[in-house]
Amino acid sequence: MNKQMITIMAAVIFCVTIAVASVRAQDAGNFVVTIPFDFNVSSKTLPAGDYYLRRSIDGARVVIQIRGKDDTQSIYLPIHPVQGSDIQSESKLVFNKYGDQYFLSQLWIAGRSNGEELGRTSRERSLQREMARRTTKPEAIAVTGKLN
């Protein structure tokens, strides 16, 4: 009986440890960033300013929430993983710049070699084709943030 009780307790402790690690992994990736320019995300244009980003798992998919510091804007976006070649030294957002328009493209978290990427909107793909006809490429702009 005593041996069975120890086995049950060990299994419970193991399950609790896994659950806590899972919750921490789901919330990992929260940070604050000041974006110095208006930018496009999904089908919206957001103004320059301070934003909170929260990476979370929603069932089988990973999403990020972008929320304005004043709580007036909040957008949830599906993202997919992208592999980098190096471990990131800082958390950052990467924007594709087409002329004077910026589109949120990627999210990178300090201490990881993998990031998250957003799909391109039809508007961004259109600008990309237009620039390709002129044999120019979009510029990648990184804006660093602080983990919170």
Rosetta constraint file for C-alpha pairs under 8 A:
AtomPair CA 1 CA 5 HARMONIC 6.27 0.50
AtomPair CA 2 CA 6 HARMONIC 6.36 0.50
AtomPair CA 3 CA 7 HARMONIC 6.31 0.50
AtomPair CA 4 CA 8 HARMONIC 6.25 0.50
AtomPair CA 5 CA 9 HARMONIC 6.16 0.50
AtomPair CA 6 CA 10 HARMONIC 6.10 0.50
AtomPair CA 7 CA 11 HARMONIC 6.22 0.50
AtomPair CA 8 CA 12 HARMONIC 6.22 0.50
AtomPair CA 9 CA 13 HARMONIC 6.16 0.50
AtomPair CA 10 CA 14 HARMONIC 6.10 0.50
AtomPair CA 11 CA 15 HARMONIC 6.18 0.50
AtomPair CA 12 CA 16 HARMONIC 6.18 0.50
AtomPair CA 13 CA 17 HARMONIC 6.13 0.50
AtomPair CA 14 CA 18 HARMONIC 6.27 0.50
AtomPair CA 15 CA 19 HARMONIC 6.13 0.50
AtomPair CA 16 CA 20 HARMONIC 6.17 0.50
AtomPair CA 17 CA 21 HARMONIC 6.22 0.50
AtomPair CA 18 CA 22 HARMONIC 6.05 0.50
AtomPair CA 19 CA 23 HARMONIC 6.25 0.50
AtomPair CA 20 CA 24 HARMONIC 6.25 0.50
AtomPair CA 21 CA 25 HARMONIC 6.11 0.50
AtomPair CA 22 CA 26 HARMONIC 6.18 0.50
AtomPair CA 23 CA 27 HARMONIC 6.40 0.50
AtomPair CA 24 CA 28 HARMONIC 5.95 0.50
AtomPair CA 26 CA 55 HARMONIC 7.26 0.50
AtomPair CA 26 CA 56 HARMONIC 5.02 0.50
AtomPair CA 26 CA 57 HARMONIC 5.55 0.50
AtomPair CA 27 CA 54 HARMONIC 7.24 0.50
AtomPair CA 27 CA 55 HARMONIC 6.30 0.50
AtomPair CA 27 CA 56 HARMONIC 5.54 0.50
AtomPair CA 28 CA 55 HARMONIC 6.68 0.50
AtomPair CA 28 CA 56 HARMONIC 7.51 0.50
AtomPair CA 29 CA 53 HARMONIC 7.79 0.50
AtomPair CA 29 CA 54 HARMONIC 6.16 0.50
AtomPair CA 29 CA 55 HARMONIC 5.29 0.50
AtomPair CA 29 CA 56 HARMONIC 7.94 0.50
AtomPair CA 29 CA 109 HARMONIC 6.05 0.50
AtomPair CA 29 CA 147 HARMONIC 7.25 0.50
AtomPair CA 30 CA 52 HARMONIC 7.36 0.50
AtomPair CA 30 CA 53 HARMONIC 5.53 0.50
AtomPair CA 30 CA 54 HARMONIC 4.40 0.50
AtomPair CA 30 CA 55 HARMONIC 6.09 0.50
AtomPair CA 30 CA 147 HARMONIC 5.91 0.50
AtomPair CA 30 CA 148 HARMONIC 5.94 0.50
AtomPair CA 31 CA 52 HARMONIC 5.90 0.50
AtomPair CA 31 CA 53 HARMONIC 5.39 0.50
AtomPair CA 31 CA 54 HARMONIC 6.71 0.50
AtomPair CA 31 CA 91 HARMONIC 7.70 0.50
AtomPair CA 31 CA 145 HARMONIC 6.22 0.50
AtomPair CA 31 CA 146 HARMONIC 5.28 0.50
AtomPair CA 31 CA 147 HARMONIC 4.09 0.50
AtomPair CA 31 CA 148 HARMONIC 5.11 0.50
AtomPair CA 32 CA 50 HARMONIC 7.14 0.50
AtomPair CA 32 CA 51 HARMONIC 5.76 0.50
AtomPair CA 32 CA 52 HARMONIC 4.57 0.50
AtomPair CA 32 CA 53 HARMONIC 6.25 0.50
AtomPair CA 32 CA 145 HARMONIC 5.41 0.50
AtomPair CA 32 CA 146 HARMONIC 5.29 0.50
AtomPair CA 32 CA 147 HARMONIC 6.40 0.50
AtomPair CA 32 CA 148 HARMONIC 6.80 0.50
AtomPair CA 33 CA 50 HARMONIC 5.74 0.50
AtomPair CA 33 CA 51 HARMONIC 5.43 0.50
AtomPair CA 33 CA 52 HARMONIC 6.53 0.50
AtomPair CA 33 CA 53 HARMONIC 7.83 0.50
AtomPair CA 33 CA 143 HARMONIC 7.48 0.50
AtomPair CA 33 CA 144 HARMONIC 6.57 0.50
AtomPair CA 33 CA 145 HARMONIC 4.24 0.50
AtomPair CA 33 CA 146 HARMONIC 6.46 0.50
AtomPair CA 34 CA 48 HARMONIC 7.65 0.50
AtomPair CA 34 CA 49 HARMONIC 5.45 0.50
AtomPair CA 34 CA 50 HARMONIC 4.29 0.50
AtomPair CA 34 CA 51 HARMONIC 6.28 0.50
AtomPair CA 34 CA 143 HARMONIC 7.76 0.50
AtomPair CA 34 CA 145 HARMONIC 7.08 0.50
AtomPair CA 35 CA 48 HARMONIC 5.34 0.50
AtomPair CA 35 CA 49 HARMONIC 5.30 0.50
AtomPair CA 35 CA 50 HARMONIC 6.26 0.50
AtomPair CA 35 CA 51 HARMONIC 7.51 0.50
AtomPair CA 35 CA 143 HARMONIC 6.80 0.50
AtomPair CA 36 CA 48 HARMONIC 5.12 0.50
AtomPair CA 36 CA 49 HARMONIC 6.31 0.50
AtomPair CA 37 CA 47 HARMONIC 6.81 0.50
AtomPair CA 37 CA 48 HARMONIC 4.45 0.50
AtomPair CA 37 CA 49 HARMONIC 7.60 0.50
AtomPair CA 37 CA 102 HARMONIC 7.88 0.50
AtomPair CA 38 CA 45 HARMONIC 6.78 0.50
AtomPair CA 38 CA 46 HARMONIC 5.63 0.50
AtomPair CA 38 CA 47 HARMONIC 4.33 0.50
AtomPair CA 38 CA 48 HARMONIC 4.56 0.50
AtomPair CA 38 CA 101 HARMONIC 7.83 0.50
AtomPair CA 38 CA 102 HARMONIC 7.11 0.50
AtomPair CA 39 CA 45 HARMONIC 5.50 0.50
AtomPair CA 39 CA 46 HARMONIC 5.40 0.50
AtomPair CA 39 CA 47 HARMONIC 6.57 0.50
AtomPair CA 39 CA 48 HARMONIC 7.21 0.50
AtomPair CA 39 CA 101 HARMONIC 6.73 0.50
AtomPair CA 39 CA 102 HARMONIC 4.77 0.50
AtomPair CA 39 CA 103 HARMONIC 5.64 0.50
AtomPair CA 39 CA 104 HARMONIC 6.93 0.50
AtomPair CA 40 CA 44 HARMONIC 5.61 0.50
AtomPair CA 40 CA 45 HARMONIC 4.34 0.50
AtomPair CA 40 CA 46 HARMONIC 6.15 0.50
AtomPair CA 40 CA 101 HARMONIC 7.57 0.50
AtomPair CA 40 CA 102 HARMONIC 5.97 0.50
AtomPair CA 40 CA 103 HARMONIC 4.65 0.50
AtomPair CA 40 CA 104 HARMONIC 6.31 0.50
AtomPair CA 41 CA 45 HARMONIC 6.37 0.50
AtomPair CA 41 CA 46 HARMONIC 7.42 0.50
AtomPair CA 41 CA 103 HARMONIC 6.02 0.50
AtomPair CA 41 CA 104 HARMONIC 5.64 0.50
AtomPair CA 42 CA 77 HARMONIC 7.50 0.50
AtomPair CA 42 CA 120 HARMONIC 8.00 0.50
AtomPair CA 42 CA 121 HARMONIC 6.35 0.50
AtomPair CA 43 CA 121 HARMONIC 7.10 0.50
AtomPair CA 49 CA 68 HARMONIC 7.60 0.50
AtomPair CA 49 CA 69 HARMONIC 7.89 0.50
AtomPair CA 50 CA 68 HARMONIC 6.23 0.50
AtomPair CA 50 CA 69 HARMONIC 5.50 0.50
AtomPair CA 51 CA 66 HARMONIC 6.57 0.50
AtomPair CA 51 CA 67 HARMONIC 5.54 0.50
AtomPair CA 51 CA 68 HARMONIC 4.53 0.50
AtomPair CA 51 CA 69 HARMONIC 5.29 0.50
AtomPair CA 52 CA 65 HARMONIC 7.85 0.50
AtomPair CA 52 CA 66 HARMONIC 5.86 0.50
AtomPair CA 52 CA 67 HARMONIC 5.17 0.50
AtomPair CA 52 CA 68 HARMONIC 6.31 0.50
AtomPair CA 52 CA 69 HARMONIC 6.55 0.50
AtomPair CA 53 CA 64 HARMONIC 6.56 0.50
AtomPair CA 53 CA 65 HARMONIC 5.53 0.50
AtomPair CA 53 CA 66 HARMONIC 4.78 0.50
AtomPair CA 53 CA 67 HARMONIC 6.48 0.50
AtomPair CA 54 CA 64 HARMONIC 5.39 0.50
AtomPair CA 54 CA 65 HARMONIC 5.09 0.50
AtomPair CA 54 CA 66 HARMONIC 6.78 0.50
AtomPair CA 55 CA 62 HARMONIC 7.18 0.50
AtomPair CA 55 CA 63 HARMONIC 5.89 0.50
AtomPair CA 55 CA 64 HARMONIC 4.39 0.50
AtomPair CA 55 CA 65 HARMONIC 6.52 0.50
AtomPair CA 56 CA 62 HARMONIC 5.80 0.50
AtomPair CA 56 CA 63 HARMONIC 5.56 0.50
AtomPair CA 56 CA 64 HARMONIC 6.20 0.50
AtomPair CA 57 CA 61 HARMONIC 5.88 0.50
AtomPair CA 57 CA 62 HARMONIC 4.47 0.50
AtomPair CA 57 CA 63 HARMONIC 6.18 0.50
AtomPair CA 58 CA 62 HARMONIC 5.90 0.50
AtomPair CA 58 CA 63 HARMONIC 6.72 0.50
AtomPair CA 61 CA 78 HARMONIC 7.12 0.50
AtomPair CA 61 CA 79 HARMONIC 7.83 0.50
AtomPair CA 62 CA 78 HARMONIC 6.16 0.50
AtomPair CA 62 CA 79 HARMONIC 5.97 0.50
AtomPair CA 62 CA 80 HARMONIC 7.03 0.50
AtomPair CA 63 CA 76 HARMONIC 6.42 0.50
AtomPair CA 63 CA 77 HARMONIC 5.31 0.50
AtomPair CA 63 CA 78 HARMONIC 4.45 0.50
AtomPair CA 63 CA 79 HARMONIC 5.57 0.50
AtomPair CA 64 CA 76 HARMONIC 5.64 0.50
AtomPair CA 64 CA 77 HARMONIC 5.35 0.50
AtomPair CA 64 CA 78 HARMONIC 6.66 0.50
AtomPair CA 64 CA 79 HARMONIC 7.10 0.50
AtomPair CA 65 CA 74 HARMONIC 6.71 0.50
AtomPair CA 65 CA 75 HARMONIC 5.51 0.50
AtomPair CA 65 CA 76 HARMONIC 4.44 0.50
AtomPair CA 65 CA 77 HARMONIC 6.44 0.50
AtomPair CA 66 CA 73 HARMONIC 7.67 0.50
AtomPair CA 66 CA 74 HARMONIC 5.51 0.50
AtomPair CA 66 CA 75 HARMONIC 5.21 0.50
AtomPair CA 66 CA 76 HARMONIC 6.52 0.50
AtomPair CA 67 CA 71 HARMONIC 6.19 0.50
AtomPair CA 67 CA 72 HARMONIC 7.66 0.50
AtomPair CA 67 CA 73 HARMONIC 5.44 0.50
AtomPair CA 67 CA 74 HARMONIC 4.23 0.50
AtomPair CA 67 CA 75 HARMONIC 6.51 0.50
AtomPair CA 68 CA 72 HARMONIC 6.14 0.50
AtomPair CA 68 CA 73 HARMONIC 5.11 0.50
AtomPair CA 68 CA 74 HARMONIC 6.50 0.50
AtomPair CA 77 CA 118 HARMONIC 7.58 0.50
AtomPair CA 78 CA 118 HARMONIC 6.95 0.50
AtomPair CA 79 CA 116 HARMONIC 5.93 0.50
AtomPair CA 79 CA 117 HARMONIC 5.43 0.50
AtomPair CA 79 CA 118 HARMONIC 4.93 0.50
AtomPair CA 79 CA 119 HARMONIC 7.16 0.50
AtomPair CA 80 CA 116 HARMONIC 5.45 0.50
AtomPair CA 80 CA 117 HARMONIC 5.37 0.50
AtomPair CA 80 CA 118 HARMONIC 6.68 0.50
AtomPair CA 81 CA 114 HARMONIC 6.87 0.50
AtomPair CA 81 CA 115 HARMONIC 5.79 0.50
AtomPair CA 81 CA 116 HARMONIC 4.51 0.50
AtomPair CA 81 CA 117 HARMONIC 6.08 0.50
AtomPair CA 82 CA 114 HARMONIC 5.76 0.50
AtomPair CA 82 CA 115 HARMONIC 5.17 0.50
AtomPair CA 82 CA 116 HARMONIC 5.46 0.50
AtomPair CA 82 CA 117 HARMONIC 6.18 0.50
AtomPair CA 83 CA 113 HARMONIC 6.47 0.50
AtomPair CA 83 CA 114 HARMONIC 4.42 0.50
AtomPair CA 83 CA 115 HARMONIC 6.22 0.50
AtomPair CA 84 CA 113 HARMONIC 5.19 0.50
AtomPair CA 84 CA 114 HARMONIC 5.30 0.50
AtomPair CA 84 CA 115 HARMONIC 7.01 0.50
AtomPair CA 85 CA 113 HARMONIC 6.50 0.50
AtomPair CA 86 CA 113 HARMONIC 5.32 0.50
AtomPair CA 87 CA 110 HARMONIC 7.40 0.50
AtomPair CA 87 CA 111 HARMONIC 5.67 0.50
AtomPair CA 87 CA 112 HARMONIC 4.95 0.50
AtomPair CA 87 CA 113 HARMONIC 4.05 0.50
AtomPair CA 87 CA 114 HARMONIC 7.69 0.50
AtomPair CA 88 CA 108 HARMONIC 7.16 0.50
AtomPair CA 88 CA 109 HARMONIC 6.68 0.50
AtomPair CA 88 CA 110 HARMONIC 4.84 0.50
AtomPair CA 88 CA 111 HARMONIC 5.33 0.50
AtomPair CA 88 CA 112 HARMONIC 5.58 0.50
AtomPair CA 88 CA 113 HARMONIC 5.93 0.50
AtomPair CA 89 CA 110 HARMONIC 5.11 0.50
AtomPair CA 89 CA 111 HARMONIC 6.08 0.50
AtomPair CA 90 CA 108 HARMONIC 7.86 0.50
AtomPair CA 90 CA 109 HARMONIC 6.58 0.50
AtomPair CA 90 CA 110 HARMONIC 4.27 0.50
AtomPair CA 90 CA 111 HARMONIC 7.35 0.50
AtomPair CA 90 CA 144 HARMONIC 6.80 0.50
AtomPair CA 90 CA 145 HARMONIC 7.55 0.50
AtomPair CA 90 CA 146 HARMONIC 8.00 0.50
AtomPair CA 91 CA 107 HARMONIC 7.74 0.50
AtomPair CA 91 CA 108 HARMONIC 5.38 0.50
AtomPair CA 91 CA 109 HARMONIC 4.26 0.50
AtomPair CA 91 CA 110 HARMONIC 4.54 0.50
AtomPair CA 91 CA 144 HARMONIC 5.73 0.50
AtomPair CA 91 CA 145 HARMONIC 5.48 0.50
AtomPair CA 91 CA 146 HARMONIC 6.58 0.50
AtomPair CA 91 CA 147 HARMONIC 7.11 0.50
AtomPair CA 92 CA 107 HARMONIC 6.07 0.50
AtomPair CA 92 CA 108 HARMONIC 5.26 0.50
AtomPair CA 92 CA 109 HARMONIC 6.61 0.50
AtomPair CA 92 CA 110 HARMONIC 7.94 0.50
AtomPair CA 92 CA 142 HARMONIC 6.31 0.50
AtomPair CA 92 CA 143 HARMONIC 5.41 0.50
AtomPair CA 92 CA 144 HARMONIC 4.06 0.50
AtomPair CA 92 CA 145 HARMONIC 5.42 0.50
AtomPair CA 93 CA 104 HARMONIC 7.25 0.50
AtomPair CA 93 CA 105 HARMONIC 7.52 0.50
AtomPair CA 93 CA 106 HARMONIC 5.71 0.50
AtomPair CA 93 CA 107 HARMONIC 4.73 0.50
AtomPair CA 93 CA 108 HARMONIC 6.34 0.50
AtomPair CA 93 CA 142 HARMONIC 5.61 0.50
AtomPair CA 93 CA 143 HARMONIC 5.29 0.50
AtomPair CA 93 CA 144 HARMONIC 6.37 0.50
AtomPair CA 93 CA 145 HARMONIC 7.61 0.50
AtomPair CA 94 CA 104 HARMONIC 6.28 0.50
AtomPair CA 94 CA 105 HARMONIC 5.60 0.50
AtomPair CA 94 CA 106 HARMONIC 4.96 0.50
AtomPair CA 94 CA 107 HARMONIC 6.44 0.50
AtomPair CA 94 CA 140 HARMONIC 6.45 0.50
AtomPair CA 94 CA 141 HARMONIC 5.54 0.50
AtomPair CA 94 CA 142 HARMONIC 4.40 0.50
AtomPair CA 94 CA 143 HARMONIC 6.43 0.50
AtomPair CA 95 CA 102 HARMONIC 5.92 0.50
AtomPair CA 95 CA 103 HARMONIC 5.20 0.50
AtomPair CA 95 CA 104 HARMONIC 4.46 0.50
AtomPair CA 95 CA 105 HARMONIC 5.10 0.50
AtomPair CA 95 CA 106 HARMONIC 6.94 0.50
AtomPair CA 95 CA 140 HARMONIC 5.65 0.50
AtomPair CA 95 CA 141 HARMONIC 5.06 0.50
AtomPair CA 95 CA 142 HARMONIC 6.32 0.50
AtomPair CA 96 CA 102 HARMONIC 5.63 0.50
AtomPair CA 96 CA 103 HARMONIC 5.16 0.50
AtomPair CA 96 CA 104 HARMONIC 6.52 0.50
AtomPair CA 96 CA 105 HARMONIC 6.23 0.50
AtomPair CA 96 CA 138 HARMONIC 5.96 0.50
AtomPair CA 96 CA 139 HARMONIC 5.74 0.50
AtomPair CA 96 CA 140 HARMONIC 4.83 0.50
AtomPair CA 96 CA 141 HARMONIC 6.38 0.50
AtomPair CA 97 CA 101 HARMONIC 5.64 0.50
AtomPair CA 97 CA 102 HARMONIC 4.52 0.50
AtomPair CA 97 CA 103 HARMONIC 6.47 0.50
AtomPair CA 97 CA 138 HARMONIC 5.36 0.50
AtomPair CA 97 CA 139 HARMONIC 4.99 0.50
AtomPair CA 97 CA 140 HARMONIC 6.17 0.50
AtomPair CA 97 CA 141 HARMONIC 6.90 0.50
AtomPair CA 98 CA 102 HARMONIC 6.42 0.50
AtomPair CA 98 CA 127 HARMONIC 6.72 0.50
AtomPair CA 98 CA 128 HARMONIC 7.42 0.50
AtomPair CA 98 CA 131 HARMONIC 7.74 0.50
AtomPair CA 98 CA 138 HARMONIC 5.25 0.50
AtomPair CA 98 CA 139 HARMONIC 6.93 0.50
AtomPair CA 99 CA 138 HARMONIC 7.91 0.50
AtomPair CA 103 CA 124 HARMONIC 7.23 0.50
AtomPair CA 104 CA 118 HARMONIC 7.36 0.50
AtomPair CA 105 CA 117 HARMONIC 5.85 0.50
AtomPair CA 105 CA 118 HARMONIC 5.37 0.50
AtomPair CA 105 CA 119 HARMONIC 7.43 0.50
AtomPair CA 105 CA 120 HARMONIC 7.53 0.50
AtomPair CA 106 CA 115 HARMONIC 7.06 0.50
AtomPair CA 106 CA 116 HARMONIC 5.60 0.50
AtomPair CA 106 CA 117 HARMONIC 4.37 0.50
AtomPair CA 106 CA 118 HARMONIC 6.12 0.50
AtomPair CA 107 CA 115 HARMONIC 5.73 0.50
AtomPair CA 107 CA 116 HARMONIC 5.10 0.50
AtomPair CA 107 CA 117 HARMONIC 6.37 0.50
AtomPair CA 108 CA 112 HARMONIC 7.65 0.50
AtomPair CA 108 CA 114 HARMONIC 7.17 0.50
AtomPair CA 108 CA 115 HARMONIC 4.60 0.50
AtomPair CA 108 CA 116 HARMONIC 6.51 0.50
AtomPair CA 109 CA 115 HARMONIC 6.71 0.50
AtomPair CA 120 CA 124 HARMONIC 5.95 0.50
AtomPair CA 120 CA 125 HARMONIC 6.36 0.50
AtomPair CA 121 CA 125 HARMONIC 6.26 0.50
AtomPair CA 122 CA 126 HARMONIC 6.09 0.50
AtomPair CA 123 CA 127 HARMONIC 6.37 0.50
AtomPair CA 124 CA 128 HARMONIC 6.09 0.50
AtomPair CA 125 CA 129 HARMONIC 6.21 0.50
AtomPair CA 126 CA 130 HARMONIC 6.24 0.50
AtomPair CA 127 CA 131 HARMONIC 6.16 0.50
AtomPair CA 128 CA 132 HARMONIC 6.14 0.50
AtomPair CA 128 CA 137 HARMONIC 7.63 0.50
AtomPair CA 128 CA 138 HARMONIC 7.19 0.50
AtomPair CA 129 CA 133 HARMONIC 6.33 0.50
AtomPair CA 130 CA 134 HARMONIC 6.74 0.50
AtomPair CA 131 CA 135 HARMONIC 6.18 0.50
AtomPair CA 131 CA 136 HARMONIC 5.23 0.50
AtomPair CA 131 CA 137 HARMONIC 6.28 0.50
AtomPair CA 131 CA 138 HARMONIC 7.48 0.50
AtomPair CA 132 CA 136 HARMONIC 5.61 0.50
AtomPair CA 132 CA 137 HARMONIC 6.56 0.50
